[in-house]
Amino acid sequence: MVRPRPGGGWRSVRPYRMSPIATRAGRREKGDVVRIDLARLVGLRHWLHAHPEISRHETATADHLRRFLQEHARPDRILGLAGAGFAAVYDGVAPGRTVMIRCELDALPIQEANDDLPHRSLSDGISHKCGHDGHMTILAGLAQTLAERPATGRVVLMFQPDEETGSGARECCSHESFARIRPDHVFALHNLPGFPEGQVICRAGAFSSQVKYAAIRLTGREAHSAQPETGASPSFALAELMLKARDIQAYHNRPDSYALCVPVFSQMGVQASGICPARGEVHVTLRAPDGPTVEAMWADLTAFARTTAGQYGLDAVFETREEFAATANGRDSFEMIRQAAAGLGLEFNHMERPFRWGEDFGEFTSRHEGAMFGLGAGLGQARPAQSGL
Ligand SMILES: [Zn+2]
């Protein structure tokens, strides 16, 4: 929520009125200000951008952030979570509710193209194309304000691994240390290029999609292509499956919602004129605002695959490779975000439809009251490809 100023430097911001800040000695007076070391945060963000790490390998990122927090934001304790993940805990002066705010540690396996950027990625083929370096820095800035302690309750800042694979949130939720957090509210944000800078984008209910990325593998019997009738090739079954995906999407799509059943990869045989292949596979990505629609599409597709495989004498095997739970924003948490935006004088975009991309924050909102919002990164910024989602 803090915008960099040219040249950095100290900037004073007023604490949001629903989250009063208190010192250990007692509550701050209304109108007091919290100081954020913006220059240090800009330096942190540049370091994170220059040192990206892909999912399941974010150890240097996590180590750097732990050191930053311990030196500049003094958490009461740090809890280790799944993989490189951890949570910084700030106890309030008086008992109260626990609010957890999450950011993501991982980058994407994409080459950085910004050759003129002084802090461009130093890792070949890896870069922070989803903006998670910015999310981590925002939480580090929030940590600086929390170093003076919340007035009540607890604030937990979660630095989550493996978001891009859809597995990090799920594994953090099942980690033994997560039971010690017991959040009453969970929040997260995602930067949104293509939206006005500083605009808050949110809605109650579905915010981002349920996504399933799955493979269908067919196995038959190899033959010479001069005598294909002596083998069992997956070629026509694969073709029928890909066309069926279009029918399934049309059947489940709704005027007031959406359903997507998209073939994204296929492979069959070898590049040799004489070999009629025995194996082939097609991968699909299924998306909808809710889990049941995605599961209904997958059930239709797998039923068709089984029937078709039988007709062509093939075995069919199914594998779910990635899964993102739909992020469902709770009404109370949505209202808190809307009031926070109003309190800070930020433009609020009450979006009509959920985003089609997936985000594993849905693992948290399926277990706890909470909400996610978008933060506009500027109209001049290209809309994200949301690779990996
Ligand atoms: Zn992201």
Residues whose N, C-alpha, C, O or C-beta is under 5 A from the ligand:
A	BS01	ZN	C130
